[in-house]
Amino acid sequence: MSGAGIVPAPGRFRDGRGVPMMWKLEPRRRVLIGPVVLAAILLSSVPASAAWPAPTSWWLNLRSTGYVYQTEEIADAPLDRFAAYQEFDGAVSGLANGKLAFRMGGRVADDLSLKRKVTDRSRLYVGHAEARIDPRLTARFGRQFVQEGPTGLTLDGLWLSTRPAAGWDAQIWGGARAPYDRRFAPGELGNDAAWGARVGTRPLPFARLAASWAYRERDGRVASRPAGLDGSIALPYGVRAVGRAVYDFERDMWEREDALVQWQLRPDLPVVTGQFIDRRPAIDAASYFARFGTVERVRQARGSVRYEHRTGFGLEAEVVGTFLDWRETSRIAGAVLLPVARVGYSVRTGDNTGEQNRFFGDGSVRVLPWLRLEAGGAVETYSFLDDPAESDEFDLTSAYARVRAFPRGGIGVTLEVQRLDNPLYEEDFRVLGGIDFSMGRGASRFGLGRGGWLR
């Protein structure tokens, strides 16, 4: 079932008493002072002659979506909801003769059935400035997502990237981890310090290797000190592989090891993929649950084969096995690919993990150059017991139908209906409608066209 209509809601730039939010610099937010000073020094040290010509370009995407739905609980009155959200994402680059760019993206949401004091679900996902201080040095300052080796977090701070020599690159970052709710309000910065570094090299033309280290705090305590190695390689005969290993020095244990291998001899032949993951649950040293040292690791193995002919016909199959302590569970799935649809079946079995049988399908067809119709659904029978009696089995049915229209370049309209039946709700019906705007000027790496509205 499509999740496009299931969205969070409201947000205002005021606190629970209706007072406008103001900038408040708390003691632990001093972790941002260092990156600010460093960024100012770096930018002020760049002479005007160091600039290189670059055309100014910009782009902006806006999405406004509203949805209504009614949920009928089995033992309660119907629940009616009406909500809307607006997403925005844009950038401007090529300023200061190509040295400066800005990027911002987030969401403002409202839910008319909830009180303001209950929740605030506006978000600022990214908002940063990027400076090309030198052809070999790039700096970003602000809210950004950092994913370097074992580190993956939304950071309020400074990120630097440099290429000191041919075949080598390095990144360093520091600041505070953005609050989990990423509230879109002035002064809503994180208190949890976070910094790290990563160095990468390409020892061979077809291989890459990198080492990284990071530090994180949570609520004033050291949460993790992960160090990791990651690499990738491309071998003859269409073999590619990537791998990673992470060790947490704060808890003195291996946090995660994973590897993925993919083989495709030629583009017209099947793709074979194998993957293995060995990880511990996401519990850091500052968590209450860190005291339970007997938490078992999770191991998962996956294999898949996929073949699609140039006509659109094909097959895909997948086997997934999960191992936790003495419990094992596996899922086997297969699907038939058609030019306009995909139809498949999956089954899950295991030791004390229940059973599941699921039929699924989805498809889309372009009826006009500017109009596309999409639909899909699933019928599932599951149980929390092995070899269940008929009374212990439950049914779950979901379906959706969607219309996408593009009346002209830069404008898209979506209308979708969803239906869900499960043991908790005897009826759940949702209607979603949205409109997308995209505009830009100048060339950009995002592939946007030139001049006003995109064409």
Sequence and secondary structure as in RCSB ss.txt:
>XXXX:A:sequence
MSGAGIVPAPGRFRDGRGVPMMWKLEPRRRVLIGPVVLAAILLSSVPASAAWPAPTSWWLNLRSTGYVYQTEEIA
DAPLDRFAAYQEFDGAVSGLANGKLAFRMGGRVADDLSLKRKVTDRSRLYVGHAEARIDPRLTARFGRQFVQEGP
TGLTLDGLWLSTRPAAGWDAQIWGGARAPYDRRFAPGELGNDAAWGARVGTRPLPFARLAASWAYRERDGRVASR
PAGLDGSIALPYGVRAVGRAVYDFERDMWEREDALVQWQLRPDLPVVTGQFIDRRPAIDAASYFARFGTVERVRQ
ARGSVRYEHRTGFGLEAEVVGTFLDWRETSRIAGAVLLPVARVGYSVRTGDNTGEQNRFFGDGSVRVLPWLRLEA
GGAVETYSFLDDPAESDEFDLTSAYARVRAFPRGGIGVTLEVQRLDNPLYEEDFRVLGGIDFSMGRGASRFGLGR
GGWLR
>XXXX:A:secstr
   TT       SB TTS B      GGGGGGHHHHHHHHHHHHT  GGG      EEEEEEEEEEEEEEEEETT
S  EEEEEEEEEEEEEEEEHHHHTEEEEEEEEEEEETTS TTT    EEEEEEEEEEEETTEEEEEEEEEEEETT
EEEEEEEEEEEE  STTEEEEEEEEEE  TT   STT    EEEEEEEEEEEEETTEEEEEEEEEEEETTEEEE 
EEEEEEEEEETTTEEEEEEEEEETTTTEEEEEEEEEEE SSTTS EEEEEEEEE  S  TTSGGGG TT   EEE
EEEEEEEE TTS EEEEEEEEEEETTEEEEEEEEEEE SSEEEEEEEEEESSS EEEEEEEEEEEEEETTEEEEE
EEEEEEEESSSS  GGG EEEEEEEEEEEEEEETTEEEEEEEEEEE SSEEEEEEEEEEEEEEEEES  TT   S
SSB  
